[in-house]
């Protein structure tokens, strides 16, 4: 059966309600018929022009904030790639035929980004519900004009109060995210040589801060000359997750220096985690690299398995010592550990689930994608390989989860 041809340009212009398309610089590129009619502008008066040159703020309303709030909403949608829904706002429109004459209007806008295949925002859909008549009629039922205007003002006031609360919460969340990222950055060790070997480390926070500041990495030179490598992921976000992360990373670093293997180090960390707020269900993977025996000893607490890239390009996941996350068991049970040999040139990769896991696919699909990227780029040095893994595996528009990564050639 032949699929019907759909003229989407005609569909756009026939859409009920006001819809306009703008560039990321907020310049009009199109508008449907309802937008032109209700905004009182022709297509020639819109296309190619900056939105706020066409619709400036009413200078007779000193408290008006419609232009500022609309601009901020649009800029958020462009910056985050996420839809931004605005509360009811008043935004008056100047009469196109009578400059200086303004018409009172109330709007309920939504700004939605359109992205290309690389995740870049290329257009902004500006959809507006014109609710002026509804506001004016609110509570009218034949009552006096004075009563209707009072109810109109009350409804608008309540809407503005909700918008102001939303803005305060947005600013508070942004500030908390900045503080948490700064705290996390201060606590994570910088990359650099580890003995005769170089390790590449990366941390990428989540876009929008929905799940940020809970991931960490660490590399510890042990007293016997071995190397301890670890990554962890605290459930949660913001300052609570960052503080829990810092405490757990420091505790594991200390435990690795005195423990007889990674399982014993995670045992100690699990007992400590019971007393740390926000540490429940944290996942951790730890590996000890014994240079003399050419062996990796590892243990995982509910965490994705480390990957081992062999010189021939084959990839194996170290998944023979996986236990539940920290604090998940009602009683303490000693953790498992296993070992794997390695040859010169082998690459060890530890990572958090933000690198490969996607909500709309099976975990094995993401791990296979990771293995394929490692095999294709097996000849790269750790720094270049770390960058390629992030480029191959993370969505171009950014991920919704933190990502921590360690790449070390053994």
Buried (B, 14 or more C-beta within 10 A) or exposed (E): EEEEEEEEEEEBBEEEEBBBBBBBEBBBEBBBBBBBEBBBBEEEBBBEBEBBEBBEBBEEBEEBBBBEBBEBBBBBBBBBBBBBEBBBBBBBBBEEEEEEEBEEBBBBBBBBBBEEEEEBBEBBBBBBEBBBEBBBEBBEEEEEEEEBEEBBEEBBEEBBEEBEEEBEEEEEBEEBBEBBBEBBEEBBEEBEEBEEBBBBBBBBBBBBBEBBBBBBBBBBEBEEEBBBBBBBBBBBBBBBBBBBBBBBBBBBBBBBEEBEBBBBBBBBBBBBBEEBEBBBBBBBBBBBBBBEEEBBBBBBBBBBBBBBBBEEEEBEBBBBBBBBBBBBEEEEEEBBBBBBEBEEEBBBBBBBBBBBBBEEEEEEEBBEBBBEBBBEBBEBEBBEBBBBBBEBBBEEBBBBBBBBBBBBBB
